[in-house]
Amino acid sequence: MTAKEGDAYDSPLFYLVMQYAHRADRDVVGMVSGSPDWDPPAAVRDGLREYADGEPADFQYAPSEGLRELREEIAARRNVDSDRVVVTNGAGEANYLAMARAMERDAGDEMVLTDPVYPYYPGKAQMLDAETVTVPVATDGSLNLDSMRAAVSEDTACVVVNTPNNPTGAVYDRESVAELAALAEANDALLLVDEVYDHFDFSGRFESALTLDSENVVVTSAYSKTMAITGFRVGYAVFPDALVEAAKTRHMLVNVATSRPAQAAVLRSLRETPPEYYEAARDRLRDRIDAFTDALDAAGASYTEPDGGFYVLARFDDFPGTLDNVKTLIDEAGVAGMPGEAFGEAYDDWIRFALCTPRADDAAARLADYFSASDD
Ligand SMILES: Cc1ncc(COP(=O)(O)O)c(C=O)c1O
């Protein structure tokens, strides 16, 4: 368990690595970003087109907490009261609102995070002047509940977890998340569960933390990945009754409101998109995972087999996941991934590859060539 100090998370490495890959003097398969390369649902495009011909009033501020019909649609799907739903600028803002609310409750100033961690969590914790306590996950990527129990105390403002997980691909079982909710309740803390990859569960085990029905749990999600629209910035948070009004106020003071055409297109898509769209996205990712991991076998690498999400972590002998090594792979193998060290210490020997490219098998073949040549 370590406290992460300084500004290591101030400027996420994502952009730096992507720029480096973009400037490279060769063809590079980009596997850095979690931006889907597949089509959004047809209803998203139809919704945008329809919106363009709307009345002037449709081009003005949306209600700050989100379009009423969208909040009702989300609430019906998540089986919660629509008053608890705030539509946000992606899961990113939803997470920020929850973490800020946790700090404002004056019930502790520590954030308990997992290691590996999605780097924006410690970045936000730092911005909110929270102390961070990081807890390594178990070797299979599941939550280490004993260590979580040891880390959560009366000083804890918020426990932050993400399932299905970026970067490990773990899907946490309901009992583990319930145990975290109980810990949060016992210590007057919040549990934030980021479910932005909820539609990318390959295990069939994912269950939303909303089913726990706890006064201490905030659940966040977004359509960014679900509908392949990271550029739209439509997400949401579901707060407990006692916390939602203050979160709505902060959302309004920071943003005024979220983009109205984007919300309208998401609403139409929620109503019209058949389950086959989401199934096809999962199938596509499964095929990519298979092709990529087969080639990683050929490269002699160890790797994680994700139960959910978009990412595979790979470890190559004597080639730790540093930024320098990632740059070497860009220059010499033509494959760009994210350094494991960007996610903490537990996986700093690993490199994360996002499967958001149709060229995942090319990338894997390049890695196999590169590492077999460097063995000679
Ligand atoms: C775990 C996690 N949470 C949140 C986000 C950001 O989501 P959004 O684009 O909806 O803000 C990402 C994006 O990669 C993510 O991986």
Ligand as a Chemical Component Dictionary entry (heavy atoms), coordinates in Angstrom:
data_LIG
# 
_chem_comp.id                   LIG 
_chem_comp.type                 NON-POLYMER 
_chem_comp.pdbx_formal_charge   0 
_chem_comp.three_letter_code    LIG 
# 
loop_
_chem_comp_atom.comp_id 
_chem_comp_atom.atom_id 
_chem_comp_atom.alt_atom_id 
_chem_comp_atom.type_symbol 
_chem_comp_atom.charge 
_chem_comp_atom.model_Cartn_x 
_chem_comp_atom.model_Cartn_y 
_chem_comp_atom.model_Cartn_z 
_chem_comp_atom.pdbx_ordinal 
LIG C1 C1 C 0 -12.479 3.517  -16.263 1  
LIG C2 C2 C 0 -12.846 4.701  -17.084 2  
LIG N1 N1 N 0 -13.654 5.634  -16.557 3  
LIG C3 C3 C 0 -13.997 6.731  -17.252 4  
LIG C4 C4 C 0 -13.538 6.934  -18.534 5  
LIG C5 C5 C 0 -13.926 8.184  -19.248 6  
LIG O1 O1 O 0 -15.191 8.020  -19.783 7  
LIG P1 P1 P 0 -15.908 9.238  -20.553 8  
LIG O2 O2 O 0 -15.261 9.339  -21.895 9  
LIG O3 O3 O 0 -17.332 8.826  -20.614 10 
LIG O4 O4 O 0 -15.692 10.465 -19.727 11 
LIG C6 C6 C 0 -12.701 5.984  -19.142 12 
LIG C7 C7 C 0 -12.170 6.193  -20.495 13 
LIG O5 O5 O 0 -11.335 5.497  -20.981 14 
LIG C8 C8 C 0 -12.347 4.839  -18.379 15 
LIG O6 O6 O 0 -11.537 3.892  -18.901 16 
# 
loop_
_chem_comp_bond.comp_id 
_chem_comp_bond.atom_id_1 
_chem_comp_bond.atom_id_2 
_chem_comp_bond.value_order 
_chem_comp_bond.pdbx_ordinal 
LIG C1 C2 SING 1  
LIG C2 N1 SING 2  
LIG C2 C8 DOUB 3  
LIG N1 C3 DOUB 4  
LIG C3 C4 SING 5  
LIG C4 C5 SING 6  
LIG C4 C6 DOUB 7  
LIG C5 O1 SING 8  
LIG O1 P1 SING 9  
LIG P1 O2 DOUB 10 
LIG P1 O3 SING 11 
LIG P1 O4 SING 12 
LIG C6 C7 SING 13 
LIG C6 C8 SING 14 
LIG C7 O5 DOUB 15 
LIG C8 O6 SING 16 
# 
